[in-house]
Amino acid sequence: MEPLTEKEIRSSFVNATKGDAARLKLPLDFAETPWEDLDFLGWVDPGAPLRAHLVVRREEGPLGVSLRVPAAGRTSAVKTSLCQICLTPHASSGVTLLAAPLAGPRGREGN
């Protein structure tokens, strides 16, 4: 992945307000990001552990999506789960369901 600047990342989010994007915390080790090893940049917000962010670089420019842990807790007796982003199996406690709120008024209403 080609390196992204903080400004590119913050302006890439399609389902976050400019204020939300300005307030999100980048990964703690952002300065040491191994860009050449990444297909996408994903992290849990250090300031809001129930929120995560995902950014990919496209020809049109970077695209970011803000994610959140749904209000309803996950109740599953499954022993292992498969991360649908990195396609890696994890113990069920190592995978969390995240939802992307819609952009605009509908997203602000919780949709």
N, C-alpha and C positions, 0 to 999 in steps of 0.2 A: 504494500500500500504506500502511495506517495504521502509524505508528511503533510499534516494539516496544522494550520495556525489556530490559536485560541479564537481569534476573530472568525475564521472560517467555520469552526465548530459551532460557536454560539449563534451564528447567522443561518446555520443549516437546518434547524429544527422546524418541522412542518406542523407540529401539534403542540407547540409551546408559544406563549406570548414572548415578546421581546424582553419583558421584565423577568419572566421565568427563566429564559435562556441566560440572561445576565446574572441571575442569582445562583444558577446551578454550579456546583463545585466540580472542577475537572479532576481526573484521577490524581492521587497524591504524588505519583511518580511520573507525571505527564512529561517532564523534561527528559526523562530517560526512556520514553516510549520506543520500543524496537519496531519502528514503522515497516522495515523491510520484511518482518516476520508476520505482519498482520494482513488479513483480508478485510477486516472491519475493526473499528474501535468501539469497544463496549465496556461499561463500567457501572458499578453501583455508586450512587452519589454519596460521598463521605459525609455530607451534611444532612442527608435525608435517606437513611438506609432502606426505606420502602420505595425508593425511586431508583430507576436505572436509566441509562442512556445508551443509544446505539447510533453510530455514524458510519456511513459508507461513502466512499468516493465514487462518483459516476462521471461520465463524460460531461454531463450538464453541470457538474459541481457536486459538492458534498450534500448528502441527505441525512438528516438526523431525526430520530424518533425518540421521544421521551416516553418511558414506560413506568408503570406503577404496579405494586402488589395489590390485587383486588381486595375489597373490604372483607369478603367472605373468605375464611381460612380454608386451606386445602386439606381435605380429609381423605387420605388414600392409604390403603394397606399394601400398595405395591412396594416390592423390595428395591427395585431399581427403576430409574427413569432415563429417558434419552433426551438430551438437550437438542431441541430442534434447530438451534442456530449453529452450534459447533459439531453436532451429530456425535456426541461423546456420551457413553453411558455413565451415570453417576448413581450413588446411593440415593434413595428417594429424598433424603434430607438435603442433598446437594443440588437439587433442581427446584426452582420456584416458578410458578406461573406468574407471568407479568402481562399486563394489558396496556394497550396504547389508547389513551383517550382521543376522541375525535378532535380535529382542529375547529376553532371558531366557537360560536355560541353553544352549539350542542355539546362540545367537549367541556366547556365551563359549567354546563348543567350536569356533568357527571356521566355523559354518554361516551 
